[in-house]
Amino acid sequence: MTYELTTQYDSRQSFYGKALVSTNEHGDLILTSYSTRVAVITTGTHGYIAKVNGTYSNTTLRHIKEFLKQNGFKADTKSQIIKDYLV
């Protein structure tokens, strides 16, 4: 299943189809920004685990922040995201 990431925490009205969330057979949530897989949330032994592949552009960083926040993760600054979630 794939759906467009909506804005709940970001000030923009929409990401205009540039940020998509999909699920795989294991139930992982995968964020794709501009056709690049940039983040994943998986189920671990101690709960959910977020992993970010990179922050890329400012717009992709906005997508990542929104994705993490909507799924209950802290995502305040670029440096905090890099420290906590960068693979």
Secondary structure, 3 states (H helix, E strand, C coil): CEEECCCCCCCCCCCCCCEEEEECCCCCEEEEECCEEEEEEEEECCEEEEEECCCCCHHHHHHHHHHHHHCCCCCCCHHHHHHHHEC
